[in-house]
Amino acid sequence: MSPSPQLRSLPDRIRQVALFELGGLLLITPPFIWLSGMHAGESLLLLALVALLAALWNAAYNTGFDWLEGRLTGRPADRRPVFWRAVHAIGFEAGLLLASLPLIVWLTDMGWLEALIADIGLALAYVVHAFFFNLAYDRIFPIANEI
C-alpha cells in the first residue's frame, strides 16, 4: 500500500459539497417537477431534503473513496482516470439511492416501486452531474494548490 494520500482540506471539502448540491438542485429540480407532477414547493422540499442527505453522504463517501484510492494507488483524487471517475460516480449514487428511497416514499404519495423509479431517475441524472462536476472541480481546484 502507498503512504497516506494528500486529501482535500475541510474548507475545500465543504466548498465541493456545497457547490455540488447547489448545482444539482438547480439542474434537477425543474425536470423533476415536470416529470413527477408534484407541486413545485413539494418537489423543492423533497429534493432539498435529499440534497441534505446527499451532502452528508457526499462528504463521507468522497473522503473515504479518495483515501482508499490514494492508499491503493498513491494517486490523489484530482488525478483520477476516467474509468475510476465513473466508478466513483456510480458508487456514490448507489449508496445515496439506498438512503433516499425511504425518504421519498415517506414524503410523497408514491409507493415503493414508483419511488424506486423516481429515485433511479434522480440517481441517473446525478451520476452524470457527479461525473462532470467532479472532473471540473478537480481541474479548477487541484489538491496541489491548497494552502
C-alpha positions as CSV (number, residue, x, y, z in Angstrom):
1,M,0.0,0.0,0.0
2,S,1.0,3.6,-0.6
3,P,1.5,6.1,2.2
4,S,-1.5,8.2,3.2
5,P,-2.6,10.3,0.2
6,Q,-3.0,14.0,0.2
7,L,-6.7,14.7,0.8
8,R,-8.7,17.9,0.4
9,S,-8.8,20.2,3.3
10,L,-12.0,20.6,5.3
11,P,-12.8,24.0,3.8
12,D,-12.2,22.7,0.3
13,R,-14.4,19.6,1.0
14,I,-17.2,21.9,2.3
15,R,-16.9,24.1,-0.8
16,Q,-17.0,21.0,-3.0
17,V,-20.1,19.5,-1.4
18,A,-22.0,22.9,-1.3
19,L,-21.3,23.6,-5.0
20,F,-22.2,20.1,-6.0
21,E,-25.5,20.1,-4.1
22,L,-26.5,23.6,-5.2
23,G,-25.7,22.8,-8.8
24,G,-27.6,19.6,-8.6
25,L,-30.7,21.3,-7.2
26,L,-30.6,24.0,-9.9
27,L,-30.2,21.4,-12.7
28,I,-32.5,18.6,-11.4
29,T,-35.5,20.4,-9.7
30,P,-37.2,21.8,-12.9
31,P,-37.2,18.4,-14.8
32,F,-38.3,16.6,-11.6
33,I,-41.3,18.9,-11.1
34,W,-42.3,18.4,-14.8
35,L,-41.8,14.6,-14.7
36,S,-43.2,13.8,-11.3
37,G,-46.3,16.0,-11.5
38,M,-45.6,17.2,-7.9
39,H,-46.2,20.8,-6.9
40,A,-43.1,23.0,-7.1
41,G,-42.9,23.6,-3.3
42,E,-43.3,19.8,-2.5
43,S,-40.7,18.9,-5.1
44,L,-38.2,21.5,-3.9
45,L,-38.7,20.4,-0.2
46,L,-38.2,16.7,-1.2
47,L,-35.2,17.5,-3.3
48,A,-33.7,19.8,-0.7
49,L,-34.0,17.0,2.0
50,V,-32.5,14.5,-0.4
51,A,-29.7,17.1,-1.1
52,L,-29.1,17.5,2.6
53,L,-28.8,13.7,2.9
54,A,-26.6,13.6,-0.2
55,A,-24.4,16.4,1.2
56,L,-23.7,14.3,4.3
57,W,-23.1,11.2,2.2
58,N,-21.0,13.2,-0.3
59,A,-18.6,14.3,2.4
60,A,-18.2,10.8,3.9
61,Y,-18.1,8.9,0.6
62,N,-15.7,11.3,-1.2
63,T,-13.3,11.4,1.7
64,G,-13.4,7.6,2.1
65,F,-13.1,6.9,-1.7
66,D,-10.3,9.4,-2.0
67,W,-8.4,7.9,0.9
68,L,-8.8,4.3,-0.3
69,E,-7.9,5.2,-3.8
70,G,-4.9,7.1,-2.6
71,R,-3.7,4.3,-0.3
72,L,-4.1,1.7,-3.1
73,T,-2.6,3.7,-6.0
74,G,-0.7,6.6,-4.4
75,R,-2.7,8.9,-6.7
76,P,-4.6,12.0,-5.4
77,A,-8.2,12.4,-6.4
78,D,-7.6,15.2,-8.8
79,R,-5.5,12.8,-11.0
80,R,-8.2,10.1,-11.1
81,P,-8.6,8.5,-14.6
82,V,-11.9,8.4,-16.4
83,F,-12.7,4.8,-15.5
84,W,-12.4,5.4,-11.8
85,R,-14.3,8.7,-12.1
86,A,-17.2,6.6,-13.5
87,V,-16.8,4.0,-10.7
88,H,-16.8,6.8,-8.1
89,A,-19.9,8.5,-9.5
90,I,-21.9,5.2,-9.8
91,G,-20.9,4.1,-6.3
92,F,-21.9,7.4,-4.8
93,E,-25.3,7.3,-6.4
94,A,-25.9,3.6,-5.5
95,G,-25.3,4.4,-1.8
96,L,-27.5,7.5,-1.9
97,L,-30.3,5.6,-3.6
98,L,-30.4,3.2,-0.7
99,A,-30.6,6.0,1.8
100,S,-33.0,8.3,-0.1
101,L,-35.6,5.7,-1.2
102,P,-37.4,5.5,2.3
103,L,-37.4,9.4,2.4
104,I,-39.1,9.6,-1.0
105,V,-41.7,7.0,0.0
106,W,-42.4,8.8,3.3
107,L,-42.7,12.3,1.8
108,T,-44.8,11.5,-1.3
109,D,-47.9,9.6,-2.2
110,M,-45.7,7.2,-4.2
111,G,-45.5,3.5,-3.5
112,W,-42.1,1.8,-3.2
113,L,-42.0,0.9,-6.9
114,E,-42.9,4.4,-8.0
115,A,-40.4,5.9,-5.6
116,L,-37.7,3.5,-6.7
117,I,-38.3,4.5,-10.4
118,A,-38.2,8.2,-9.4
119,D,-35.1,7.6,-7.3
120,I,-33.4,5.8,-10.1
121,G,-34.2,8.7,-12.4
122,L,-32.7,11.1,-9.9
123,A,-29.7,8.9,-9.4
124,L,-29.0,8.6,-13.2
125,A,-29.3,12.4,-13.5
126,Y,-26.9,12.9,-10.6
127,V,-24.4,10.3,-11.9
128,V,-24.0,12.5,-15.0
129,H,-23.8,15.6,-12.8
130,A,-21.3,14.0,-10.4
131,F,-19.0,12.8,-13.2
132,F,-18.8,16.2,-14.9
133,F,-18.9,18.3,-11.7
134,N,-16.0,16.4,-10.1
135,L,-14.0,16.5,-13.3
136,A,-14.4,20.2,-13.5
137,Y,-13.9,20.7,-9.7
138,D,-10.6,18.8,-9.8
139,R,-9.4,20.9,-12.7
140,I,-10.5,24.2,-11.2
141,F,-9.4,23.4,-7.6
142,P,-6.5,20.9,-7.8
143,I,-5.3,19.5,-4.5
144,A,-1.7,20.6,-5.0
145,N,-2.8,24.3,-4.9
146,E,-4.3,24.1,-1.5
147,I,-2.7,26.1,1.3
